[in-house]
Amino acid sequence: MAGAAGLWYAPRLKKRAGVAQLDRASVYETEGYRFESCHPRFHRGRRSESTLSGMMGAFRGLLRGNVTAANMTDTTKTTTPVGGRQPQAAPGPKAALPSGHDLLGWLRRMLLIREFEIRCMQAYQNRLIGGFCHVYVGQEAVAVGTIAAVQPDDPVVAAYRCHGIALARGMDPRHCMAEMYGREGGCAKGKGGSMHMFDADHFMYGGHGIVGAQVPLGAGLAFATKYEDEVLTAGQSDKVTLCYLGDGALNQGAVHEAMNLAGLMDLPLILVLENNRYSMGTAIHRGTTMSHALQTKAEAYGIEFASVDGKNVLELYQCFKPLADWCREHSRPVFVEARTYRYKGHSMSDPRKYRSKEEEAGEQSQDCIDQLANYLREHHDLTDDGFRQLTRQVKSQVRDAVAWAKASPETPLSELYTDVYTDVWGKWTGTSRPQMLREDGD
């Protein structure tokens, strides 16, 4: 499902009317450097591919023209730094925390993700879920804290450990679980499974099963929102795109190509590196150069860098929110390392022999859910009874999601011929909307 071309997969971008030609030059000046780029031209009856067309399949009906980055000239010096402009100054002080009511909502969402993943593990062991299954247990604070720092209509794209991110974004657990079970009621009609959670209503543009493949898509989403805001509506870019990747993706060529374009073209892209230290099973220092100084990966492309505690949702939010606001205001990319830890294996088939039980126990003693619950007990009068009640509510909701998924029909064989092409062609019958969207009346 990740690559399907159905109409309901397209982002909620305004359509451009007419074919008027555009030839305005955008000029950006930052720290003495001047960057000029020309907007695309539109020609009746002719289409020329965008330089980003390879990573923007969902936008081909929107982007028609060549985007070229002209020279980068130094307005104050005689030479230009290698690799383009330098990273800019870090944003200011930490953000204030939201209300206790909002923090309680964060706790509930983190509990929901944890319980959802536990039930997925049980179902996988009972052979009710097939294929690969990558659970998010231990990393809940990253998804909840980062998504809380952006707007509901900011695009989000993720790798294949995506159930938690989809739930944090607002996907109905019923449709998420049905997708895990391969049922027709799933968010992708059961055709994507564990690695392809997609929710157009919440601007969640999928989990993706190829390591690093979502990063060019994230750059494309950021380009598309900026193009809409600055070219189609002649306004100012006011969206950011969250793109999640694991430490195992750092060595993929497509990631570096996308980072180069993001830095070169001033894309409002936030790369969220969920550094759980082990990739698929290899410690990061054994497989990635400069693993002790990952800011070098961002600096190479003139991208702002920050490293945050991914196990403390409060600290994460306070550091991440100013970065997201800065990215939105300046329309520049940001690379954020969230230091986290996955309690389970890379996938359900991973026995985790590459790390010790003592290490795992030490990491779990700093659990992100416990940290937030303790803060709410100390500062917002959360009681033990209140916490237990919240836990019972979440468990009941997930049990309902499991029952709903089991009752959902198996995906019919006719679905093999939908969502391959947008138009009807031979035995391929175009696109059809999942139940999740039909329920909302779309």
C-alpha positions, 0 to 999 in steps of 0.5 A: 500500500505504501506505493499505491497511487489512489486519489485518497492518498494525495495530500490535502493540497490546494489545486492550482487553477489555470496555466499562467506562467510564473517566472519570479525569483525567490531570494533568501539571505541568511548570515551574509549568504544570498540564495536565489532560486527560480520558480517553475514555469507552466506551459500549456500542453507540455510537462517537464519533470521536477528535479524532485519528481523521483521522490514526489509520486503523490504530487505529480499532478501538482508539480509540473515544471523544472525547479533549479537552484541558481548560484549561491553568492556570498554577499559579505565574503570572497569565498563560499563555504564548502557544502553551502551555507553554515548551520544557523544559530540554535533557537532560544530557550526551552518551551513552556510545558502545556497544561496538566490536562494536556500532559495527562493526554500525553500519558494516556497516548503513551499508555495506548501505544504500549498496550497496543504493541503488547497485544500485537506481540501476543497476536503475532506469537499466536500467528494472528499477525503475519509478516514482519512486526516491529514494535515501538515499546520503549520509544513512546515518548519520541512520537508523542513529544514530537507530534505534540510540538507541531500542527495537526495539518503538518505532514508526517512520514515514518519508517516501518516501526510506525504503529506508535507514530500513527497512534500518536498522530491520531489514527483510530486503534481499530483501523490500526489493529485491523491493518495488523491483522490484514483485514479489510477494515485496516487503514490500508485495507489490510494490504500494507500490514505492520509496516505501512500505516497510512492516515490521510485525515491526520496527514500521516503519509505512511510507514515505509518498509525500505530502510531510509526510503521515507526520507526522500518522501519527507523532503518531497512533502516539505517541498510540496507544502512550501511550493503551495504556500510560496508559489501557488498562493504567493504567501509564506511557507507555514508548515513543517514536515516530520520525517522519522528515521532510525539510526540504521538509515544513517548510511543509506545514500538516499538519506544523504541525497535528500538531506543535500536537497533539503539544505540546498532548497531551504525545505521545512523538513524536520528529520527525527532520528530515533537513535535506539543504538542498535539498528537491526542488531549492530551497535551504532559505533560498529556500523556508523562513522562519527557515531559519537558526534552525529551533528557532523551528519547535519553539518555536512549539509548546512542543517541545524542539529540538536540532540534531545533526551528521547526517553523523557517526553517533557525534556523532549518537548521543551527542546523540540518545540522551539526547533519546530517553530524555528523550522516553520518560521525560517523554512529551513531543515532541522536534524534532531537526534532523539536518544531512545531505546527499544525494549524489544528486538528489531522485529519479533524474530530478533532474540536480542543476543547482541546486548545484555539483560543487565543493559536492558534492565538498566534502560527500562528503569528509566521508562518514559511512561514512568517518568511522565507519571511520576511528574504528574504525581508530583506536580499535578496531583495524579493519584495511584487510583487515577493512574490505574483507572487510566490504564484500565481505560486504555486496556479496554480500548485496545481489547475493543480494537482487537475484537473489532479487527478480528470481526473485520472481513478478510481483504477480498481477492478483488483488492489485488486489482485496486490502488495499483493505478489511479485510472481503470486499465484492463483488470486494474479497477482504479482506486477505492477508499478504505473503510476508515475514510468512508466512515468519515464521509469523505 
